[in-house]
Amino acid sequence: MATFRAVRDDVEPLIERLDDLQDAYLDLDDAGREARYYEVREEYRQLLGGGAADLDIATLLIFLNKTCFNGLYRVNMRGEFNVPYGRYARPRICDAEGLRAASDALANAELRSVDFEEACAGAGPSDFVYFDPPFYPLSPTSSFTAYTGSD
C-alpha cells in the first residue's frame, strides 16, 4: 500500500529518486549491479521493520521489482523479501510517464487493504475493486494456495 500511496501522493519526488537510482545503477558493471541489488534488498527489508516513509519504501520496492528475477515479489517465512538478482542489460527502473499516468489514475482513489468481504460490502456500483486472486497450482509441488501467519 505504501507504494500506491507514494505514486498517488508523491509521484514527482518518487520519479526523481528512481531516476537517480537508475543512473547510478546503470553506471555499474555486472558485479557492481548485483552487489547494489543486494544492498538495496537489505535496505528494503530494514525499512519494512517499522516507521519508514511511503516514499522511501516505494523507491526501493520499484527498484527491486525492476531489477529482481522476473519482477517477482516473494517473501520467506520471516516475511523478508527474498527474490534473487535478475540479470538484465538495461532495466528501465524509472518509467516517469507510466508513474505519472498511475498517479493520475489513483488521484481520487481510496486505498484500503481489507478482507474481500469487507471490500465488497463497502463497494458501490461504480467502484473499481481489485482482488489479488488465489494461485492455481501448476504442478503437485507448486501447491501454494494461501497466506497464513505461520507460512
KABEL-V42972 format. One record per pair of residues at least 12 apart in sequence whose ideal C-beta (glycine too) atoms are under 10 Angstrom apart, sorted by the first residue. I is the first residue (numbers start at 1). J is the second residue. Records with the same first field share a line. If there is no record, write none. Layout:
I->J / J
This chain:
1->54 / 57 / 111 / 112 / 113
2->47 / 48 / 52 / 53 / 54 / 55 / 56 / 57 / 58 / 61 / 111
3->54 / 55 / 57 / 58 / 59 / 60 / 61 / 62 / 65 / 102
4->54 / 58 / 102 / 103 / 106 / 109 / 111 / 113
5->53 / 54 / 55 / 57 / 58 / 106 / 109 / 111
6->53 / 54 / 55 / 56 / 57 / 58 / 59 / 61 / 62 / 99 / 103
7->54 / 55 / 58 / 62 / 98 / 99 / 100 / 101 / 102 / 103 / 104 / 105 / 106
8->54 / 102 / 103 / 104 / 105 / 106 / 107 / 108 / 109 / 111
9->54 / 55 / 58 / 103 / 106 / 107 / 111
10->53 / 54 / 55 / 58 / 59 / 103
11->55 / 58 / 96 / 99 / 100 / 101 / 102 / 103 / 104 / 106 / 107
12->96 / 99 / 100 / 103
13->55 / 58 / 59
14->54 / 55 / 58 / 59 / 62 / 94 / 96 / 99 / 100 / 103
15->59 / 94 / 95 / 96 / 97 / 99 / 100 / 103
16->59 / 94 / 96
17->55 / 56 / 58 / 59 / 60 / 62 / 63 / 94
18->58 / 59 / 60 / 62 / 63 / 66 / 92 / 93 / 94 / 95 / 96 / 99
19->93 / 94 / 96
20->59 / 93 / 94
21->36 / 40 / 59 / 60 / 62 / 63 / 66 / 67 / 93 / 94
22->63 / 66 / 67 / 90 / 91 / 92 / 93 / 94 / 95
23->93 / 94
24->36
25->37 / 40 / 63 / 66 / 67 / 90 / 91 / 93
26->89 / 90 / 91 / 92 / 93
30->85 / 87 / 89
33->67 / 85 / 86 / 87 / 88 / 91
34->67 / 84 / 85 / 86 / 87
35->85
36->63 / 67 / 85
37->63 / 64 / 67 / 68 / 83 / 84 / 85 / 86 / 87
38->84 / 85
40->59 / 60 / 61 / 63 / 64 / 67 / 68
41->60 / 63 / 64 / 67 / 68 / 80 / 81 / 82 / 83 / 84 / 85
42->60 / 80 / 81
43->56 / 59 / 60 / 63 / 64
44->56 / 57 / 59 / 60 / 61 / 63 / 64 / 80 / 81
45->60 / 75 / 78 / 79 / 80 / 81 / 82
46->60
47->59 / 60 / 61
48->60 / 61 / 75 / 79 / 80 / 81
58->99
59->93 / 94
60->81
61->73 / 81
62->93 / 94 / 95 / 99
63->91 / 93 / 94
64->81 / 83 / 85 / 86 / 93
65->83 / 86 / 91 / 93
66->86 / 88 / 91 / 92 / 93 / 94 / 95
67->83 / 85 / 86 / 87 / 88 / 91 / 93
68->81 / 82 / 83 / 84 / 85 / 86 / 88 / 91
69->83 / 84 / 85 / 86 / 87 / 88
70->83 / 84 / 86
71->83 / 86 / 88 / 91
72->84 / 86
74->144
75->147 / 151
76->151
77->150 / 151
79->149 / 151
105->128
109->127 / 128
110->122 / 127
112->129
113->132
116->129 / 131 / 132
119->131
132->147
134->146 / 147
135->147
